[in-house]
Amino acid sequence: MVKPITYAYLETTNYCNLDCSFCNRKQVIGPLKHMSLENWGELLDGIKHHPIKEAKLMGMGEPFLHPQFDDVVKKFKEVFPECFLIVSTNCQYNINEKFQESLKYIDMLYLSIDGYKEHYERDRAPAKWSKLIKFLEDFKTINRYDCKFPVNYVVNAYNVRDIEKVDKLRIDNNLDELRLNIAMIWSQDELMADKIETSGYSKEDLNYLKENWSKNIMGKSKWDFSDCFWVKNAIYATVEGNVKMCCLNTAAKPFGNLFKNSIDEIRMNNRYQDVKNGCETNNPTSHCKNCSYKELTPLLTQLGVNPDTDIKQGVRLMVYD
């Protein structure tokens, strides 16, 4: 048996204007496309019988590059009016009317700012620091409605000492909390992690993080496969409608397609059930055995991260070695 879906991670475009150092987008995406509004409506109709309480419209693309993203979020809220809707953006574009219209329907918008000036440009090429600053300046002038705007920061060995500067930028621009996501080196075998290391952090850097920023680090330091919410009550669907187990193992073979099969049929198929049962018994199948959530927990413990944090609040972002 499967539980009702309460958390959804849905991709509406795989177009992106950046080539971030910690993203495996090029290795896993299919043909570039925006999901049509017709297909979007069909997808939502197929999952609307589930009590989805939280959803993220993101994935392997920049959501606001979708030419009708204001209609995308509006349609979502029509189907799931009580759902807490989260979107992420790289801030590397000019704010327009469609962006402002979208904010009416979004409950939280992550602003991705990873590093300061040259370190920011290094990890988010071909992003420009000047373009980010213009975005933030324009952002001050718009109606924010009731949306929250935290800063999402992917920490690595190059930008770890930039955190304080970016936090000041957050405060100066009246943004919400600072969220730190610890990046790790991903040594890959057919796009699956077989060895994860601490990404070159020095002992001094780790002490700096622990002493100053442990409360801002996203994740859960006490975690095992049986804690995985993805296999219990979540869904991840790509712009093609392919259903994956989670947003981390994006290279894995889909379990089905929402435009060909119902979500309930997909979640009841034998392969899906094998993966689910393996996690729930802490005996993961090959699909999950190299999970980066699991591999990261010793470092999170070392950094003093709260062992009881809601796991959905942490994102494990991998850096290719």
N, C-alpha and C positions, 0 to 999 in steps of 0.2 A: 504494500500500500504506500501511497505518497500523500504528504500533507498538502493542503492548499498553498498556493503561491502567495507570499506576502511581500516579496522583494523582486523587482524586475530591473534588469540592466539591458537597455535596448539601444541598438545602433541604428541611426537613421541616415547616416552618410559615412563613407570611408574616404572622402576627400580630405586632404590636410595640406596646409600651406607651410608646414615645418617638417624637419627631418631630425627629430630629437635623438640624442645619443642613447637614451635608455628605452627606446621604443622599438619593438620588433615588427612594426607595421608592414614594412616592405616584404617581409618574409611570409606573412600570413594572409594578406588581403587578396581578394579576387579582383575582377574588373572594377574600375572606379565607377561608383554610382551613388545617386541620391535616391532614397526610397520615395516612390511616388505617394501622393496623398491617398490614392485609391488603395495601394497596398498597405499603407499605414493604417487606414481604417479597417481593412480586412484583418490585419494582425491584431489590432486592439479588440475587435469583435471576438477573435478567437481566444482571448485570455480574460475577457471582462467578467466572466463568472467567478474569477478568483479574487479574493479580498486583498488586493495589492495595497499595501500601506506606504511603501517607499519605492521610488523608481529613479533610476539615473538614465538620462538620455545622452549617452556618450559611447565611446568605443575607440575604433581605429581612425577616426576622423575628427575634424573640428566641427562641432555641431552647427555653429552659426554660418558655416559655408553652405549649408543647405539653403537653396534660394527661397524656400517657403517655410523656414523654421518657425516663424511666428504662427503659421497655421498648424504646424506639427504639434507645438505645445498647447495650443488652444484646443485642438482635437483631443489630445490626451486628457486634459482637464474636464472636457465634456463627458468623457467615458469614465474617468476616475476622479471625480471632483474632490474627494477627501484625501487623496493620495499626496504625500509629501514629495514634490518633484525637484530633483537635483540635476543640474547641468554643469559642465566644465567648459572653460574657454581658455585659449592661449593669448587672447588680447592683442593679436597681431593683425588687426584690421581696423577700419574706421567705423565708429558707431553710427548707425543709421536708424531710420524710423522703424524698420523691422526688428532691430535689436531692442529698441525701447518698447515696442508692442509685445515682444516675447516676455519681457520682465513681468507683465501682468499675471502670467500663468506659472512662473517659476518661483519656487519657494526658497531655493538656495542655488547660487551660482558660484562655483569655485573659480577663482582667478589664479591661473598657474604662473607663478613667478619663481623660477629656480635659479637662484644666484643673483649677483649684482654686476651690472655692466658687462665686462668682458667675459666673466664666467657664465652669465646668463646667455650671452650670444654664442658661447662655445657649445653649451649643452642643447640649445634650442635653435641651432642653425636652420634656415637663414634669418632667424628672428633678429630684430634690431632693438636695442635698449631705448632708442629715441622714439620708436613707434609705441612701445609699451608706455612710456611717459606721456605721450600724446593721448593714448587711450585713457589713462588715468585722469588726465586733465579734463578731457571731454566728459568722462564719467561723473565728475563732480557736478556737472550742470544738468543732468537728466533726472527724471522722476524714478526713484528706486522702488516705488510701491512698497510692498511688505517683504520684499526679497532680502535674504541675507547674503553677504559677500565675503566669505572667508578666503584667505590666501593659501593655496596649495603649493608646497615647496618640497621638491625631491632633493634630498640631501645626498651628496657624494663627497669624495675626498677633495674635490676641487673647490666646492662652494660652501663647505661646512662652516667656514669663518665669515661667510657673508650673511648669515642668518640675522644677526642684529641689525644690519643695514636694511635688509628687506623688511624686517619687523617695523623699523622706523618709517619706512615708506608706507607700510600698511596703516600705521597710526595717522600719519600725515594726510592720508587719503580717506580717512574715516571708514576703513574696511573692518570686517569682523575678525574672528580668531585666526591665528596662524597655525596651520596644520603641517607638520613635518612628516614626510614619508622617507624611510631609510632605503636607499638604493643599494643593491648588491651586484656583484659580478655574476653573470650567468654564463657558465661554460656549457656549451650546448652539444647535444647529440640528437640530431633530427629535431631540432627546435625544442627539445625537452631538457631541463636542467639535470645534469648528473653530478655537478659539484658546485656548491655555492660558497663563496668566500666573503670576507668583510670589506671588499672593494677598496682596499688600500688605506683605510682610516688608521691614523697613528694612535698610539695610546693616549697622547695629549688631546687629540680630537675627540676620542671617545669619552674621556673625562670631561671635556668641555661640554659635550652634548648632555651627559648625565647631570652635571652640576647646574646647567643653565636652562636646558630645554626638554627635559624628560617628560614634563606635563604636556608638551605640545606634540610629542611623537605619537603618531597614529599606530594602532595595532594592539595586540593582546599578547603579553609575554607568556602566559600559561595557556597553551593551546595544543590540542591533539586532533586527529582526523575526525573523531566522533563529535567534535565541536563545530565542524564545517556546516555553515548555514546553507551553502549552495546546494548540497545534495538533499537538504531537508525541505526547504520552502522558497527556493529562488529560481530564477530563469535568466539566462543570457542569450540574446538573439542578435545575430548579425544583420547587416543591411540587406543581405540576401534572404533572410528569414531562417538561416541555419541556427539550430539550437546547440550551444556548447554547454558544458557543465559549469564553467565559471569564466571570469574575465581574465584569468591568468594563463590557463592552458589554451590559448587561442589558436594554436597550431593543430590541435587535436581534430580528429574526424568528427563531424557533427553527429548528433544522435537522431536527427531528423530535421524536417523543414516545415515551418509553420504555414507555408502556402500549399503544402501537400498533405500534411498530417495534422491532426489536432494536438494541442499541447499535452492533453491527458494521454493520448496514445503514445506520444514520444516518451513521456516520463514513465510509462508502464512497460516499455520494451525491455527485452532481456539485458541488453548491453547497459542501458541506463541503470537498471535495477542492480546489476552486478557492481557497478561503480558505487552506487549509493550504499549498498549493503557492506561493501568493503570498508568504506569510511566509517560507517556507524559502528562497526566492530573493531575499529583501529587495525584493520588488516587490509590496507588499500591495494587496489589493483594497479597494474602498470600505468594506468591513466593518471593516477594521483600520487604514486609513491615518491616522486621527486618534488612534491609541492613546496613552493617557495614560502608559503605561510609557515609550514612546519620547520623549514630550514632556518628561517629568520628568528624564530622564537628565542634561541640562546642569546643572540645579540640584543634583542629587546629586553631580555632579563638583565643583561649586563648594563644596559642603559637606564635601568630603573623604571621601565614602562609598567603601568598599572596592569596586573595580571587579569583583572576583571573587566577591562574595557570592552565595549561592544565591538566585535570583530569587524563589522561592516564599516566601522569608522577608520579602518586601516587599509592602506593600499600597498601591495608589494610590487614595486616597480623594479624590473631587472635591467641591468646594464650588460650588454653583450661584450664578452672578452675578446 
